[in-house]
Amino acid sequence: MMGVCIRTGATLILDLPQVFWKELVGQKVNLDDFYEIDVRQVNKLRDLLKMDKQTFEMLDCLNWTAPNPDGSEISLK
């Protein structure tokens, strides 16, 4: 689509998140840039960053695994 727009002079509106444009031009990305993509995840990450080490290690609700296509779990820790 971009190529067609360039050749024909048509306008192509790209409503992409700020993090995309920052990466494109080589600017430093921070947590605030992801806020417009996933507010809840950013808030969870901020809460984790505020915790002390002892509290963080006591969390049982964090699942540090990812599903494998064969149905097994892959440990991310």
C-alpha positions as CSV (number, residue, x, y, z in Angstrom):
1,M,0.0,0.0,0.0
2,M,2.8,2.4,0.8
3,G,4.4,1.8,-2.6
4,V,1.1,2.6,-4.4
5,C,0.6,5.7,-2.3
6,I,4.1,6.9,-3.1
7,R,3.7,6.3,-6.8
8,T,0.3,7.8,-7.1
9,G,0.8,10.7,-4.6
10,A,-2.2,9.5,-2.5
11,T,-2.2,10.1,1.2
12,L,-1.7,7.2,3.5
13,I,-2.6,7.8,7.2
14,L,-0.5,5.7,9.5
15,D,-2.0,5.8,13.0
16,L,0.8,3.8,14.7
17,P,1.8,4.0,18.4
18,Q,4.5,6.4,19.5
19,V,6.8,3.5,20.4
20,F,6.8,2.5,16.7
21,W,7.9,6.0,15.5
22,K,10.5,6.3,18.2
23,E,12.1,3.0,17.2
24,L,12.0,4.1,13.6
25,V,14.0,7.3,14.2
26,G,16.3,5.8,16.8
27,Q,14.9,7.6,19.9
28,K,15.1,6.0,23.3
29,V,11.8,4.1,24.2
30,N,10.5,4.1,27.8
31,L,7.6,2.6,29.7
32,D,5.4,5.6,29.1
33,D,5.6,4.9,25.3
34,F,3.8,1.6,25.8
35,Y,1.0,3.1,27.8
36,E,-1.1,3.8,24.7
37,I,-0.8,0.1,23.6
38,D,-1.6,-1.7,26.9
39,V,-2.5,0.5,29.9
40,R,-3.1,-2.5,32.2
41,Q,0.2,-4.2,31.5
42,V,2.1,-0.9,32.0
43,N,0.4,-0.4,35.3
44,K,1.2,-3.9,36.4
45,L,4.9,-3.4,35.4
46,R,5.0,-0.1,37.4
47,D,3.6,-2.0,40.4
48,L,6.3,-4.6,40.1
49,L,9.0,-2.0,39.7
50,K,7.9,-0.4,43.0
51,M,8.2,-3.6,45.0
52,D,11.1,-4.5,47.1
53,K,13.0,-7.7,46.4
54,Q,11.5,-9.7,49.3
55,T,7.9,-8.9,48.3
56,F,8.7,-9.6,44.6
57,E,10.1,-13.0,45.5
58,M,7.1,-14.0,47.6
59,L,4.7,-13.5,44.6
60,D,3.0,-16.7,43.6
61,C,0.7,-15.2,41.0
62,L,3.5,-14.5,38.5
63,N,3.6,-17.1,35.7
64,W,7.0,-17.0,34.1
65,T,6.2,-19.6,31.4
66,A,4.9,-19.5,27.8
67,P,2.9,-22.1,26.0
68,N,4.8,-24.3,23.5
69,P,2.9,-25.4,20.3
70,D,3.0,-29.0,21.5
71,G,1.0,-28.0,24.6
72,S,3.9,-28.0,27.1
73,E,5.1,-25.0,29.1
74,I,8.5,-23.3,28.5
75,S,10.1,-21.7,31.5
76,L,11.0,-18.0,31.0
77,K,12.9,-17.7,34.2
